[in-house]
Amino acid sequence: MNVRISILALGVFLGSFGLYLASMPPTLAPYRDAGEMGVSTYSLGISHPPGYPVYVLAGRAANGFLPLGTHAWRLNVLSALCGAGALAALLLVLEPSAGALGAFACVLLLAFDSTFWNVCGVQEMYSLTLLFAVLLLGLALRLRAGFSPRTWLCFCLAYVLFLGNRTDLLLWAP
């Protein structure tokens, strides 16, 4: 991997994380199931089907590792981290085929998209799902370039684990 691209990906991560952190709500966001997700992650409970066990565990870990703010704010930070991570990973995935400038342009368009921006600041599992989707895409493209048993096993493990966050990733199977 090119050092310049790695620095650009780090810049995308830090810039988008700072932007999402500055614009996220300080408390519980008035968004769909945010309250339910907040309670589930705090109590290690079960949300509505499919239960979102990966998000619940990640939210509980964020509650334990982040020393500042309320539980709702910590979940917002988790969403901002996952969204920024998805953008940085997408830059790395797109760069071989689109070039550095094309990948950066695509990432910028996604970063400032209002829907993406909204899910990066609420207590929901969507930004974590987007991070998982980009990671799976990167592994799939690596497999397409050249089969490796290790990459295949990583893809299978990641796919099964990521289904614990949202089952609509099942649609990627075909």
Residue pairs with C-beta under 8 A, 6 or more apart in sequence:
1 92
2 95
4 100
5 91
5 92
5 95
5 100
8 91
8 100
8 104
9 88
9 89
9 91
9 92
10 88
12 84
12 87
12 88
12 91
12 104
12 107
12 111
13 84
13 85
13 87
13 88
14 84
16 83
16 84
16 87
16 88
16 111
16 120
17 80
17 81
17 83
17 84
19 111
20 79
20 80
20 83
20 84
20 117
20 120
20 121
21 77
21 80
23 117
23 121
24 76
24 77
24 79
24 80
24 120
24 121
24 122
25 76
25 121
25 122
26 69
26 73
27 70
27 72
27 73
28 34
28 35
28 38
28 72
28 123
29 72
29 76
29 121
29 122
29 123
31 118
31 122
31 123
31 124
32 124
33 47
33 48
33 124
34 72
34 122
34 123
34 124
35 123
36 47
36 48
37 47
37 52
37 55
37 56
37 59
37 75
37 123
37 124
37 125
38 59
38 71
38 72
38 75
38 123
39 45
40 46
40 47
40 52
40 56
40 59
41 55
41 56
41 58
41 59
41 60
41 62
41 63
41 71
41 75
41 123
42 59
42 60
42 63
42 71
44 56
44 57
44 60
45 56
46 56
47 55
47 56
50 166
50 167
52 125
52 164
52 165
52 166
53 164
53 165
54 125
54 128
54 161
54 162
54 164
54 165
55 125
55 128
55 165
58 78
58 128
59 74
59 75
59 78
59 123
62 74
62 75
62 77
62 78
63 71
63 74
63 75
66 74
66 77
69 77
72 123
75 123
76 121
76 122
76 123
78 128
79 119
79 120
79 121
79 122
79 123
79 124
79 126
79 127
79 128
80 120
80 121
80 127
82 120
82 127
82 128
82 130
82 131
83 116
83 119
83 120
83 127
83 130
83 131
84 120
85 131
86 127
86 130
86 131
86 133
86 134
87 107
87 110
87 111
89 131
89 134
89 135
89 138
90 103
90 106
90 107
90 110
90 134
91 103
91 104
91 107
92 138
93 134
93 137
93 138
93 141
94 102
94 103
94 106
94 107
95 103
96 141
98 106
110 116
111 117
116 130
119 126
119 127
119 130
120 127
125 165
125 166
128 165
129 162
129 165
129 166
129 168
129 169
132 158
132 162
132 165
132 166
132 169
133 162
133 169
133 172
135 158
135 162
136 155
136 158
136 159
136 162
136 169
136 172
139 151
139 154
139 155
139 158
140 155
142 148
142 151
143 151
143 152
143 155
159 169
159 172
162 169
163 169
163 170
